[in-house]
């Protein structure tokens, strides 16, 4: 099983030409040629008056994965896509993390709880 866990708070994606220097606990920062993408809590974005378009829910898949496993991302992204749920995926060392539209978080959890992964 994927063992999805819904994390607390709403999250937003924002971008800057350089990393945010302010006291923000970014969930993730990714450097692209166009700028730095930050994922931060919505409440922090609101405090700092950071503009954003959408709110996202963060779901951690608590199964142990390793970086060379194949087919896992396809299994859950296809299932979510079939239900019309967008997902943004971050593969970290221990777990995969999925950001889905906040208003679809429970639909996503219901789908993810049914997916079985064979190691």
C-alpha positions as CSV (number, residue, x, y, z in Angstrom):
1,X,0.0,0.0,0.0
2,X,1.1,3.6,-0.6
3,X,0.0,4.6,2.9
4,X,-0.9,8.2,2.0
5,X,-0.7,10.8,4.8
6,X,-2.3,14.2,4.4
7,X,-0.1,16.9,5.9
8,X,-1.4,19.9,7.8
9,X,-1.8,23.3,6.2
10,X,-2.4,24.5,2.6
11,X,0.7,25.1,0.5
12,X,1.5,27.4,-2.5
13,X,4.1,27.5,-5.3
14,X,5.9,30.8,-6.0
15,X,8.9,31.8,-7.9
16,X,11.7,34.3,-7.6
17,X,14.9,35.2,-9.4
18,X,16.9,34.2,-6.3
19,X,16.2,32.1,-3.2
20,X,13.9,33.7,-0.6
21,X,16.1,35.2,2.1
22,X,13.3,35.9,4.6
23,X,12.5,33.6,7.5
24,X,10.4,31.1,5.6
25,X,10.5,27.4,6.2
26,X,10.3,26.3,2.5
27,X,9.1,22.7,2.0
28,X,11.1,22.7,-1.2
29,X,13.2,24.9,-3.3
30,X,14.2,24.0,-6.8
31,X,16.5,26.0,-9.0
32,X,15.5,26.2,-12.7
33,X,17.1,28.4,-15.4
34,X,14.1,30.9,-15.1
35,X,14.3,31.2,-11.3
36,X,13.8,29.5,-8.0
37,X,10.5,27.6,-7.3
38,X,9.5,27.6,-3.6
39,X,6.8,25.6,-2.0
40,X,5.7,27.2,1.3
41,X,2.8,27.2,3.6
42,X,-0.1,29.5,2.6
43,X,-0.2,31.1,6.0
44,X,3.5,32.1,5.5
45,X,2.8,33.5,2.0
46,X,-0.1,35.5,3.4
47,X,2.0,37.0,6.2
48,X,4.7,38.0,3.7
49,X,2.1,39.2,1.1
50,X,3.4,36.7,-1.5
51,X,1.2,36.4,-4.5
52,X,0.0,32.9,-5.5
53,X,-2.6,31.5,-7.8
54,X,-3.6,28.1,-6.3
55,X,-3.7,26.3,-2.9
56,X,-2.3,22.8,-2.7
57,X,-2.6,19.9,-0.2
58,X,0.6,18.0,0.5
59,X,0.3,14.2,0.7
60,X,3.2,12.1,1.8
61,X,3.3,8.5,0.6
62,X,4.6,6.7,3.7
63,X,5.7,3.5,1.9
64,X,9.5,3.1,1.8
65,X,10.7,3.8,-1.7
66,X,14.1,4.0,-3.2
67,X,15.1,6.3,-6.1
68,X,15.6,3.5,-8.6
69,X,12.1,1.9,-8.2
70,X,10.0,2.0,-11.4
71,X,6.3,2.4,-12.1
72,X,5.3,3.9,-8.7
73,X,4.9,7.5,-10.0
74,X,3.0,6.2,-13.1
75,X,0.6,4.1,-10.9
76,X,-0.5,7.0,-8.7
77,X,-0.4,9.7,-11.3
78,X,-2.4,7.7,-13.7
79,X,-5.0,7.0,-11.0
80,X,-5.3,10.6,-10.1
81,X,-5.3,11.8,-13.7
82,X,-8.2,9.4,-14.5
83,X,-10.2,11.2,-11.8
84,X,-9.2,14.7,-13.2
85,X,-6.9,15.5,-10.2
86,X,-3.7,17.3,-11.0
87,X,-0.6,16.2,-9.1
88,X,2.8,17.7,-8.7
89,X,5.3,15.1,-7.5
90,X,8.5,15.4,-5.5
91,X,10.6,12.3,-5.1
92,X,12.7,12.6,-2.0
93,X,15.2,10.1,-0.5
94,X,12.7,8.2,1.7
95,X,9.3,9.0,0.3
96,X,7.3,10.5,-2.6
97,X,5.4,13.7,-1.9
98,X,2.3,14.7,-4.0
99,X,0.7,18.2,-4.1
100,X,-2.9,18.1,-5.3
101,X,-5.4,20.9,-5.5
102,X,-6.6,21.7,-2.0
103,X,-10.3,21.2,-2.9
104,X,-9.6,17.7,-4.2
105,X,-7.5,16.5,-1.3
106,X,-10.1,14.0,0.0
107,X,-10.8,12.6,-3.4
108,X,-7.0,12.1,-3.9
109,X,-6.7,10.4,-0.5
110,X,-9.5,8.0,-1.3
111,X,-7.8,7.0,-4.6
112,X,-4.3,6.7,-3.2
113,X,-5.5,4.5,-0.3
114,X,-6.7,1.9,-2.8
115,X,-3.5,1.6,-4.8
116,X,-1.4,-1.5,-4.0
117,X,2.3,-1.5,-4.8
118,X,4.3,-4.7,-5.1
119,X,7.9,-4.5,-4.2
